[in-house]
Amino acid sequence: MITSFNQQWLKTIGLVSGLIACLGGISFLQQTRINVVTSQLSSRDFQQEANTDKIQVNVLKNMPAFGLKNLLADWSLLQFIQYYGDEEARKVTGYELSPDYLDIIVKNDPRFVKSYLLISPASSINAGLPQRTILAMNQGLEKLNPQISDAYLIWLYKGVDELLFLGDIPAAKHSYTMAADWAKIANNPRLEQAARGTVEYLSNNPDSSQAQVGAWFLVWVNSRDKNTRTMAQNMIEKLGGKIVMGEHGQVFAVPPKKR
């Protein structure tokens, strides 16, 4: 089935650079997927594997680090990559453990910036849990500073989630302001300018409902489990939009009318 997405909705919020950064995390992660060796698809009990994954995640959450927190964070990221890369399993059981892996890493190595950038898109888009993603990023940001390489990108990703998924304009403006301030310290004038431009745009255009529909449609497109898709569709309809089928099998999200 062919899906399509109206890119113009994203342009309306003046956030092209931020969204590209967010989706770039997915692209990078997809390039790091490992090949999961399986025998026969019919011989795998995906639900049993999901239960095992949950147990392993709970162990990682509660086990003592014995002074090896960085190693535990690295191991958790590797486990997440294996989890995310098992496409056959994810089609059946979804991505709901994604934010749990991020929680473990933030707890043990909050300065591990790359892990936020890899996991947060999967947590917000594939799993459809942006609130969990934002909570983890907030906890990590308490331990970060602008001198840490690429730390300003976490503010940027957080702003994307707050704006597109939650429609929380004040929070998004704060995140983009912080991203700009930290990018300035990190000598990234291009991102600083883009982030400040987004803050200005949001000040003059506070209605983000069309962009939110576009974001939740991304969740619908990228999700494999029924519950996440149902949640995404419900959010789209709550915002005044709807998902429709085209004449040739395409799927569209129709945004609400501008207020």
C-alpha positions in Angstrom: 0.0 0.0 0.0 1.4 3.4 -0.9 1.2 6.2 1.7 1.6 9.9 1.1 2.1 12.8 3.4 1.4 16.4 2.7 4.7 18.2 3.3 3.1 21.6 3.1 1.6 21.1 6.6 5.1 20.9 8.0 6.2 24.0 6.2 3.3 25.9 7.7 5.0 25.8 11.1 8.4 27.0 9.9 10.0 24.0 11.3 11.5 22.2 8.3 15.1 22.1 9.7 13.9 20.8 13.1 11.7 18.1 11.5 14.6 17.0 9.2 16.8 16.7 12.2 14.2 14.6 14.0 13.6 12.3 11.0 17.3 12.2 10.4 17.6 10.3 13.6 15.3 7.6 12.1 17.3 7.5 8.9 20.6 7.1 10.9 19.0 4.4 13.1 17.7 2.5 10.1 21.2 2.5 8.6 22.5 0.8 11.8 20.0 -2.0 11.8 21.4 -5.4 12.3 20.4 -8.5 10.4 18.3 -10.6 12.7 18.9 -14.3 11.9 15.7 -16.4 12.0 14.9 -19.8 10.9 11.3 -19.9 9.8 8.9 -17.0 10.4 6.2 -19.4 11.5 8.5 -20.9 14.1 8.8 -17.7 16.1 6.6 -16.8 18.9 6.7 -13.0 18.7 4.5 -12.4 21.8 6.7 -14.7 23.9 9.8 -12.8 22.6 8.1 -9.5 23.5 7.5 -10.8 27.1 11.2 -11.8 27.3 12.2 -8.3 26.0 10.1 -6.7 28.8 11.7 -8.9 31.4 15.2 -8.0 30.1 14.3 -4.3 30.1 13.1 -4.5 33.7 16.3 -6.2 34.7 18.4 -3.5 33.1 16.3 -0.8 34.8 16.8 -2.3 38.3 20.2 -3.9 38.2 23.1 -2.2 40.0 25.7 -0.7 37.7 28.7 -1.6 40.0 30.5 1.5 38.9 30.0 0.7 35.2 27.1 3.0 34.3 28.6 4.0 31.0 29.0 0.4 30.0 25.4 -0.4 31.0 24.2 2.6 28.9 26.3 1.4 25.9 24.9 -2.1 26.3 21.3 -0.8 26.5 21.8 1.1 23.3 23.0 -2.0 21.6 20.0 -3.9 22.9 17.7 -1.2 21.6 19.3 -1.3 18.1 18.7 -5.1 18.0 15.2 -4.6 19.3 14.4 -1.9 16.7 16.1 -3.7 13.9 14.0 -6.9 14.3 11.5 -5.8 11.7 9.5 -9.0 11.7 8.9 -8.8 15.5 8.2 -5.1 15.4 5.4 -5.7 12.8 3.7 -7.9 15.3 4.4 -6.4 18.7 5.3 -2.8 18.0 7.9 -0.5 19.5 6.5 0.2 23.0 9.7 -0.6 24.8 11.6 2.2 23.0 11.2 4.8 25.7 12.3 2.2 28.3 15.6 1.9 26.7 16.0 5.7 26.7 15.1 5.8 30.4 17.8 3.3 31.2 20.4 5.2 29.3 19.4 8.6 30.8 19.6 7.1 34.2 23.1 5.7 33.7 24.7 8.1 31.3 22.7 11.3 30.7 25.6 12.7 28.7 25.3 10.0 26.0 23.8 12.5 23.5 23.7 10.2 20.5 21.4 7.8 22.3 18.7 10.5 22.6 18.9 11.2 18.9 18.7 7.6 18.0 15.9 6.5 20.3 13.7 9.5 20.6 12.2 9.3 17.1 11.4 5.6 17.6 9.8 6.4 21.0 7.7 9.3 19.7 6.9 8.2 16.1 7.1 4.4 16.1 5.8 3.8 19.6 3.6 6.9 19.6 4.7 7.9 23.1 6.0 11.5 22.8 5.1 12.2 26.5 7.5 9.5 27.6 10.2 10.8 25.3 9.9 14.3 26.5 10.0 13.2 30.2 13.3 11.3 29.5 14.8 14.3 27.7 13.9 16.6 30.5 15.6 14.4 33.0 18.7 14.2 30.8 18.9 17.9 30.1 19.2 18.5 33.9 22.6 16.8 33.6 23.7 18.4 30.3 25.2 21.8 29.4 25.9 23.6 26.1 29.6 22.6 26.2 28.7 18.9 25.6 28.9 18.1 21.9 25.5 18.3 20.1 23.6 18.7 23.3 21.6 21.5 21.8 20.0 18.9 19.5 18.2 17.4 22.4 16.4 20.7 23.0 15.6 20.8 19.3 14.1 17.3 19.3 12.2 18.0 22.4 10.7 21.1 20.8 9.6 19.1 17.8 7.8 16.7 20.0 6.2 19.4 22.1 5.0 21.3 19.1 4.0 18.6 16.7 2.6 15.9 19.0 1.4 17.8 22.0 0.7 21.2 20.5 2.3 22.8 23.6 3.4 26.1 22.1 4.9 27.7 25.3 7.0 24.5 26.0 8.1 24.3 22.3 9.1 28.0 22.3 11.2 27.5 25.4 12.9 24.4 23.9 13.7 26.2 20.7 15.0 29.2 22.6 17.3 26.9 24.6 18.3 25.1 21.4 19.3 28.5 19.9 21.1 29.6 23.0 23.1 26.4 23.2 23.8 26.3 19.5 25.2 29.8 19.7 27.6 28.6 22.4 28.5 25.6 20.3 29.2 27.8 17.3 26.4 26.6 15.1 24.9 29.8 13.8 22.8 28.0 11.2 20.8 26.0 13.7 20.7 29.0 16.1 19.0 31.1 13.3 16.6 28.4 12.4 15.5 27.8 16.0 15.1 31.5 16.7 13.1 31.8 13.5 10.8 29.0 14.7 10.2 30.8 18.0 9.3 34.0 16.1 6.9 32.1 13.8 5.2 30.4 16.8 4.7 33.7 18.4 2.7 34.9 15.4 1.1 31.6 14.5 0.0 29.8 17.6 -2.3 27.3 15.9 -0.4 24.0 15.4 -3.4 21.7 14.8 -2.6 21.1 11.2 1.0 20.3 12.0 -0.1 18.0 14.8 -2.3 16.0 12.4 0.8 15.6 10.1 2.9 14.4 13.0 0.3 11.9 14.2 0.0 10.7 10.6 3.7 9.9 10.8 3.0 7.8 13.8 0.2 6.0 12.0 2.4 5.4 8.9 5.4 4.2 10.9 3.6 2.1 13.5 3.0 -1.7 13.0 0.8 -2.6 16.0 -2.9 -2.0 16.0 -3.1 -0.2 19.3 -0.6 2.5 18.3 -2.3 3.1 15.0 -5.7 3.3 16.7 -4.3 5.9 19.1 -2.8 7.9 16.2 -6.0 7.9 14.3 -8.0 8.9 17.4 -5.6 11.9 17.9 -6.0 12.9 14.3 -9.8 12.9 14.6 -9.7 14.7 17.9 -7.7 17.5 16.2 -10.4 17.7 13.5 -8.6 15.7 10.8 -9.2 12.3 9.4 -7.5 9.4 7.5 -8.9 8.6 4.1 -8.1 6.1 1.4 -7.3 7.3 -2.2 -8.7 5.7 -5.4 -5.4 3.8 -6.0 -4.8 2.5 -2.5 -3.0 5.6 -1.2 -3.5 6.7 2.4 -3.9 10.4 3.2 -4.4 12.4 6.4 -6.8 15.3 5.8 -5.9 18.2 8.1 -8.5 20.4 9.9 -9.4 23.7 8.5 -7.3 26.6 9.7 -8.9 28.4 12.6 
